[in-house]
Amino acid sequence: MSEGEPENDAGPESLRSLHDDHGAVRDETGRVRHYGQPERTHLAVRNGVGVFDGGEGVVVVRGDDRHEFVEDTITTPVPREDGTGRYALLLNPQGKVDTEMYVFDASESDRLLLVLPGDRAATLADDWASKVFVRDVEVRDASDELHVLGVYGPRATEKLASVCSDAPPEKPLTFVRTATRDAGLTVVADDGLVGEEGYRVVCARADAADVVETLLTSGLNAVPVGHETWKTLTLEAGTPVLEAELAGTLPNVAGVQIGFDLDKGCYVGQEVVSRVANRGRPSRRLVGLRPEAVPERGADVLAGGDAVGTVTRAARAPSLDAPAAMAYVPFDFDADENGDELSVATPDGPVSAGVVDLPFVEGSARSARLPTYD
């Protein structure tokens, strides 16, 4: 993979200016919320292609023992073939999700690359570096060298083919090294997070502004995507995300079937994580709701007036032109039995809500993270 930066609000001034030139509206942390019309952007992605500068970080792991070191810590075997990757979770001592990541084998350059939420990269790198001991392993946060972008939509493949020297990869979580006319980069096939074709594009930090401009304006045009649109896209796709559905949750409660090997041991510090809590039937499960109004995150799901679950996130889904929500309910909750009286709390009082199968919207791809329960 090639070499960028962690977040669009903390990057080179030229990149920040580029986002601002496209109408970026930022929140109090400086993160881009949207570019003026988030719902219109959402529909443009569903029908074409968008470019998301999502602030992911990168951790580099080198050394002869790199595969074994990382594999001891995460929830799935580490890829050992150059150009391949896996989704993985890092658990806390109680077996609950601490963070998520993608692990890529870049053996051609003798390293593993971990792509994870930008606010987790430095902490993870520092923690792992302190636990190397006698192993031949070097761990460092490379988020000031590498920049990660997302390209999503039913025309994402066509978009990249129009600006890159090589065809994008076809198999999810594999990558190819390629280039635009301005920069070398690595293109990774996505695993359907927004319910559409998708790719991550990794480039050098110094090249990030040029790469973004190329992706937006060269070849097939694309729209810039902010975090509000990213949230509605992943909601419609039924994708559990770290900040809403995964963090602090047992993987089997979230219905995670990828990135989680029940029989594989993993460690927190030097303590093996017990897998007992993730065996058997979970206490809760994640479902889709179609409420009559948009509830707040954390709102009660009510059956017969009694609280039976909790909304993890909700929004007006642009593709549906109607509210949609995801929520945790008891595992044995019977939607057919309780459907007529199911509701969710809102600031204006309870509103009717029905349980629906995920995803809310079928696009050009299906999210690999759709909740699945045995």
C-alpha positions in Angstrom: 0.0 0.0 0.0 1.1 3.5 -0.6 1.8 6.3 1.9 -1.5 10.1 3.8 -3.1 11.5 6.9 -5.7 10.7 9.5 -8.6 13.2 9.3 -9.9 15.8 6.8 -10.0 18.4 9.6 -6.4 17.9 10.6 -4.7 17.4 7.3 -2.6 19.6 5.1 -4.0 23.1 4.6 -4.4 22.5 0.9 -6.7 19.5 1.6 -8.8 21.5 4.2 -9.1 24.4 1.7 -10.2 21.9 -1.0 -13.0 20.6 1.2 -14.0 24.2 2.1 -14.0 25.1 -1.6 -16.6 22.4 -2.1 -18.8 23.9 0.6 -17.8 21.9 3.7 -20.0 22.5 6.7 -18.1 21.4 9.9 -19.1 20.5 13.4 -17.5 21.8 16.6 -14.6 19.4 16.2 -13.8 20.5 12.6 -15.1 17.3 11.1 -17.1 17.8 7.8 -20.8 17.2 8.5 -21.9 17.8 4.9 -21.4 20.0 1.8 -24.7 21.8 1.9 -27.3 19.2 0.9 -26.7 15.9 2.7 -29.9 14.2 1.5 -29.3 15.2 -2.1 -25.7 13.9 -1.8 -27.0 10.7 -0.3 -29.2 10.1 -3.4 -26.3 11.0 -5.7 -24.3 8.2 -4.1 -27.1 5.7 -4.4 -27.4 6.6 -8.1 -23.8 7.4 -9.0 -20.6 7.8 -6.9 -19.4 9.8 -4.0 -16.0 10.4 -2.3 -15.8 10.3 1.5 -12.8 11.6 3.5 -13.7 9.8 6.7 -10.7 10.4 9.0 -9.5 6.8 9.3 -6.1 6.2 10.8 -3.3 3.8 9.8 -1.1 1.7 12.1 2.0 0.0 10.5 3.4 -3.2 12.1 6.8 -4.5 10.9 9.1 -7.3 11.9 9.5 -11.0 11.5 6.9 -11.7 14.3 4.3 -9.2 13.0 1.7 -11.7 12.0 1.8 -13.7 15.2 1.8 -10.6 17.4 -1.2 -9.1 15.8 -3.1 -12.4 15.5 -2.7 -13.0 19.3 -4.5 -9.7 19.9 -7.4 -9.5 17.5 -10.4 -11.8 16.9 -9.6 -13.3 13.6 -6.5 -14.9 11.8 -4.2 -12.4 10.1 -3.9 -12.5 6.3 -0.6 -13.9 5.1 -0.8 -13.2 1.4 0.3 -9.9 -0.1 -2.7 -7.9 -1.3 -5.3 -9.4 1.0 -7.1 -8.2 4.1 -9.6 -9.0 6.8 -12.0 -7.2 9.0 -11.3 -7.7 12.7 -12.3 -6.6 16.2 -10.3 -5.8 19.3 -12.0 -6.8 22.5 -11.7 -5.6 26.1 -11.2 -8.1 29.0 -15.0 -8.6 29.2 -15.1 -9.8 25.6 -16.8 -6.6 24.4 -15.8 -4.6 21.3 -13.2 -2.0 22.0 -12.5 -1.1 18.4 -12.7 -2.4 14.8 -10.1 -2.5 12.1 -9.0 -3.8 8.8 -5.8 -5.7 8.7 -3.9 -5.9 5.3 -0.9 -7.9 4.4 1.6 -5.8 2.5 4.4 -8.4 2.4 5.9 -6.8 -0.7 7.0 -4.0 1.7 7.4 -6.3 4.8 4.6 -4.9 6.9 1.0 -5.2 8.0 -1.3 -2.2 7.6 -4.1 -1.7 10.0 -6.9 0.8 9.0 -9.1 1.8 11.9 -11.0 4.8 13.3 -8.7 7.8 13.4 -9.2 8.5 17.1 -8.1 5.0 18.0 -4.9 4.7 15.9 -2.4 6.5 18.2 -3.8 4.8 21.4 -3.6 1.4 19.8 -0.1 1.9 18.5 1.2 3.1 21.8 -0.4 0.3 23.7 0.9 -2.4 21.3 4.4 -0.9 21.2 4.6 -1.2 25.0 3.7 -5.0 24.8 6.2 -6.1 22.2 8.8 -7.4 24.8 11.2 -9.8 23.1 9.4 -10.2 19.8 10.7 -8.9 16.5 7.9 -6.3 16.1 7.8 -2.6 15.5 4.4 -0.8 15.9 3.8 2.8 14.9 1.0 5.2 14.1 1.4 6.1 10.4 -1.6 8.4 10.2 0.6 11.4 9.5 2.0 9.6 6.4 -1.1 7.9 5.0 -4.5 9.3 3.9 -7.5 7.0 3.5 -10.5 7.9 1.3 -13.7 6.1 0.4 -15.3 5.9 -3.1 -18.9 4.5 -3.0 -21.8 4.0 -5.3 -23.0 1.8 -8.1 -20.6 3.6 -10.5 -17.6 3.4 -8.1 -15.8 0.8 -10.2 -16.4 2.9 -13.4 -15.1 6.0 -11.5 -11.8 4.4 -10.5 -11.3 2.8 -13.9 -11.6 6.3 -15.4 -8.7 7.8 -13.4 -6.4 4.9 -12.4 -3.8 3.1 -14.5 -5.0 -0.3 -13.4 -8.4 -1.9 -12.9 -9.7 -1.9 -9.3 -9.8 -5.3 -7.5 -12.9 -7.3 -7.6 -12.7 -9.5 -4.4 -13.7 -7.7 -1.1 -10.7 -6.7 1.1 -8.1 -7.3 -1.6 -6.0 -4.4 -3.0 -4.0 -3.4 -6.0 -1.2 -0.8 -6.3 -1.9 1.7 -9.0 -1.7 5.4 -9.9 -3.5 8.4 -11.2 -1.8 10.9 -13.4 -0.7 12.8 -10.2 0.0 10.2 -7.6 0.6 6.6 -6.7 -2.1 5.0 -4.6 -3.5 1.7 -3.4 -7.1 0.7 -4.1 -8.9 -1.7 -1.7 -12.2 -3.3 -2.5 -14.7 -2.5 0.2 -17.1 -5.0 1.9 -20.3 -3.2 1.1 -20.6 -0.9 4.1 -23.0 1.5 2.4 -24.9 -1.1 0.4 -23.2 -0.1 -2.8 -20.0 -0.9 -4.7 -17.1 0.7 -2.8 -13.4 1.1 -2.4 -10.8 2.6 0.0 -8.1 4.6 -1.7 -4.9 5.1 0.2 -2.3 7.7 -0.8 0.6 9.7 0.5 -0.4 12.6 2.8 1.4 15.0 0.5 -0.7 13.8 -2.5 -4.1 13.8 -0.7 -5.5 17.1 -2.0 -4.6 16.2 -5.6 -6.1 12.7 -5.2 -9.3 14.1 -3.8 -9.6 16.6 -6.6 -8.9 13.9 -9.2 -11.6 11.6 -7.7 -14.1 14.4 -7.7 -13.6 16.0 -11.1 -11.6 13.8 -13.5 -13.2 11.1 -15.6 -16.7 10.3 -14.2 -17.7 13.1 -11.8 -18.3 12.3 -8.2 -19.9 14.2 -5.2 -18.1 14.9 -1.9 -19.6 13.0 1.0 -19.8 14.2 4.6 -20.4 12.3 7.8 -24.1 12.9 7.9 -24.5 11.3 4.5 -22.2 8.4 5.6 -24.4 7.8 8.6 -27.6 7.6 6.5 -26.0 5.4 3.9 -24.8 2.9 6.4 -28.1 3.0 8.3 -30.0 2.2 5.1 -27.5 -0.6 4.4 -28.1 -2.1 7.9 -24.4 -1.9 8.7 -23.6 -1.8 12.5 -21.0 0.9 13.1 -18.5 1.3 15.9 -19.8 4.4 17.6 -23.5 3.4 17.6 -23.9 -0.4 17.6 -20.5 -2.1 18.3 -18.5 -0.3 20.9 -18.9 -1.9 24.4 -21.1 -4.7 22.9 -20.5 -8.4 22.8 -19.9 -9.4 19.1 -22.7 -12.1 19.2 -25.2 -9.5 20.5 -24.3 -7.3 17.5 -24.7 -10.2 15.2 -21.1 -10.0 14.0 -20.2 -13.0 11.9 -17.2 -11.6 10.1 -14.0 -10.6 11.8 -14.9 -12.9 14.7 -13.6 -16.4 15.2 -15.3 -17.9 18.2 -12.7 -20.6 18.7 -9.7 -18.4 18.3 -8.0 -17.1 21.5 -7.1 -13.5 21.7 -5.4 -11.4 24.4 -5.9 -8.1 26.1 -2.6 -7.1 27.6 -1.3 -10.6 28.5 -4.7 -11.9 29.6 -6.7 -14.2 27.4 -10.2 -12.9 26.7 -12.9 -15.3 27.8 -15.2 -16.3 25.0 -17.8 -17.7 27.3 -20.0 -14.6 27.0 -20.0 -14.8 23.2 -21.2 -18.5 23.2 -24.7 -19.6 23.0 -27.8 -17.4 22.4 -27.2 -13.7 23.1 -29.4 -11.7 25.4 -30.3 -9.1 22.7 -30.3 -8.7 18.9 -30.1 -5.8 16.5 -33.2 -5.1 14.4 -34.5 -2.5 11.9 -37.4 -0.2 12.8 -39.7 1.9 10.6 -41.1 4.5 13.1 -43.5 7.2 12.2 -41.1 9.9 13.4 -37.3 10.0 14.0 -36.5 9.1 17.6 -33.3 10.2 19.4 -30.4 7.9 19.9 -30.9 6.0 23.2 -34.7 6.3 23.0 -36.8 3.5 24.5 -38.4 0.9 22.2 -41.8 0.2 23.8 -44.2 -2.8 23.7 -47.5 -2.3 25.4 -46.1 0.8 27.0 -43.1 -1.1 28.6 -39.5 -0.4 27.5 -38.2 -3.5 25.8 -35.2 -2.1 23.8 -33.0 0.9 22.9 -32.6 2.8 19.7 -28.9 2.9 18.6 -29.4 5.5 15.9 -32.1 6.9 13.6 -32.5 9.3 10.8 -34.8 10.2 8.0 -33.6 7.8 5.3 -33.4 9.7 2.0 -33.9 6.6 -0.2 -37.1 5.8 1.7 -38.2 9.4 2.3 -39.2 8.2 5.7 -37.7 7.6 9.2 -35.6 4.5 9.8 -33.9 3.3 13.0 -31.8 0.4 14.4 -32.4 -0.9 17.9 -31.4 -3.6 20.3 -34.4 -5.6 21.5 -34.5 -8.9 23.6 -33.3 -11.8 21.5 -36.6 -13.7 21.8 -38.7 -10.6 21.1 -41.6 -11.6 18.8 -42.2 -8.8 16.3 -45.4 -10.5 15.0 -46.8 -10.9 18.5 -46.0 -7.3 19.5 -46.0 -5.5 16.2 -49.4 -3.8 16.6 -48.4 -2.2 19.9 -44.7 -1.5 19.2 -43.6 2.1 19.5 -40.6 4.3 20.2 -40.2 7.2 22.5 -39.7 10.7 20.9 -39.6 14.2 22.4 -43.3 14.6 21.3 -44.4 11.3 22.8 -44.4 7.6 21.6 -45.0 6.9 17.9 -45.8 3.6 16.3 -42.9 1.6 14.9 -42.7 -1.7 13.0 -39.8 -4.2 12.9 -38.4 -4.8 9.4 -35.7 -7.0 8.0 -32.3 -5.4 7.3 -31.1 -3.8 5.0 -33.7 -1.1 4.6 -32.5 -0.5 1.0 -31.0 -3.0 -1.5 -28.3 -1.4 -3.5 -25.5 -2.6 -5.8 -23.8 -4.5 -3.0 -24.8 -6.1 0.3 -23.0 -5.2 3.6 -20.9 -8.0 4.9 -21.7 -6.7 8.4 -25.5 -7.3 8.3 -26.4 -8.7 11.7 -26.7 -12.5 11.6 -27.9 -14.8 14.3 -27.8 -18.6 14.4 
